[in-house]
């Protein structure tokens, strides 16, 4: 049997973050995530909609997105761009309930 590496993702995690930031506003990011059908959980670094989008589009499994920094992949840390910080603050405050994935068992 020959080991074949999976194809490389079309974009890297930093590229996905940069593309989201280039949308320019929290509202535009929310609309993009809604259009893509991406949902996430409030108050998490690993399961927020942005982290999930980055993992899906870049194939990065070790990405955490916080209000101040984006962590990973490969222990890389970058400052979270302003539009993404604004989205996270508003998402965590409940502004876009349609982007919130329900927790099994009925929690938020």
QUISULWO-V887033 format. One record per residue. RES is the residue in one small letter. PSI is psi in whole degrees, 0 to 359 (999 if undefined). D_FIRST is the distance of its C-alpha to the first C-alpha in whole Angstrom. Layout:
# QUISULWO-V887033
res=RES psi=PSI d_first=D_FIRST
res=RES psi=PSI d_first=D_FIRST
This chain:
# QUISULWO-V887033
res=x psi=138 d_first=0
res=x psi=129 d_first=4
res=x psi=124 d_first=7
res=x psi=126 d_first=9
res=x psi=143 d_first=13
res=x psi=154 d_first=15
res=x psi=145 d_first=18
res=x psi=143 d_first=21
res=x psi=154 d_first=24
res=x psi=332 d_first=27
res=x psi=158 d_first=29
res=x psi=165 d_first=29
res=x psi=313 d_first=31
res=x psi=327 d_first=34
res=x psi=319 d_first=34
res=x psi=316 d_first=34
res=x psi=315 d_first=37
res=x psi=319 d_first=39
res=x psi=320 d_first=39
res=x psi=315 d_first=40
res=x psi=325 d_first=43
res=x psi=344 d_first=44
res=x psi=336 d_first=45
res=x psi=343 d_first=48
res=x psi=160 d_first=49
res=x psi=321 d_first=48
res=x psi=317 d_first=49
res=x psi=322 d_first=47
res=x psi=316 d_first=44
res=x psi=318 d_first=45
res=x psi=319 d_first=45
res=x psi=314 d_first=42
res=x psi=320 d_first=40
res=x psi=314 d_first=42
res=x psi=325 d_first=41
res=x psi=351 d_first=37
res=x psi=25 d_first=38
res=x psi=131 d_first=37
res=x psi=164 d_first=38
res=x psi=189 d_first=39
res=x psi=142 d_first=41
res=x psi=140 d_first=44
res=x psi=19 d_first=44
res=x psi=148 d_first=40
res=x psi=327 d_first=39
res=x psi=335 d_first=35
res=x psi=20 d_first=36
res=x psi=158 d_first=38
res=x psi=324 d_first=38
res=x psi=316 d_first=37
res=x psi=319 d_first=35
res=x psi=320 d_first=33
res=x psi=315 d_first=33
res=x psi=314 d_first=32
res=x psi=318 d_first=29
res=x psi=318 d_first=28
res=x psi=333 d_first=29
res=x psi=354 d_first=27
res=x psi=18 d_first=24
res=x psi=123 d_first=26
res=x psi=346 d_first=26
res=x psi=51 d_first=29
res=x psi=129 d_first=32
res=x psi=133 d_first=35
res=x psi=118 d_first=38
res=x psi=173 d_first=42
res=x psi=340 d_first=45
res=x psi=326 d_first=45
res=x psi=152 d_first=42
res=x psi=125 d_first=38
res=x psi=133 d_first=36
res=x psi=175 d_first=32
res=x psi=165 d_first=30
res=x psi=38 d_first=29
res=x psi=19 d_first=33
res=x psi=135 d_first=34
res=x psi=131 d_first=38
res=x psi=154 d_first=40
res=x psi=137 d_first=43
res=x psi=126 d_first=43
res=x psi=149 d_first=44
res=x psi=313 d_first=48
res=x psi=326 d_first=47
res=x psi=320 d_first=44
res=x psi=315 d_first=46
res=x psi=318 d_first=49
res=x psi=312 d_first=46
res=x psi=314 d_first=45
res=x psi=316 d_first=49
res=x psi=322 d_first=50
res=x psi=313 d_first=47
res=x psi=335 d_first=47
res=x psi=359 d_first=51
res=x psi=17 d_first=50
res=x psi=327 d_first=51
res=x psi=78 d_first=48
res=x psi=335 d_first=48
res=x psi=344 d_first=46
res=x psi=356 d_first=43
res=x psi=125 d_first=43
res=x psi=125 d_first=40
res=x psi=144 d_first=42
res=x psi=133 d_first=41
res=x psi=136 d_first=41
res=x psi=357 d_first=44
res=x psi=355 d_first=46
res=x psi=175 d_first=46
res=x psi=999 d_first=46
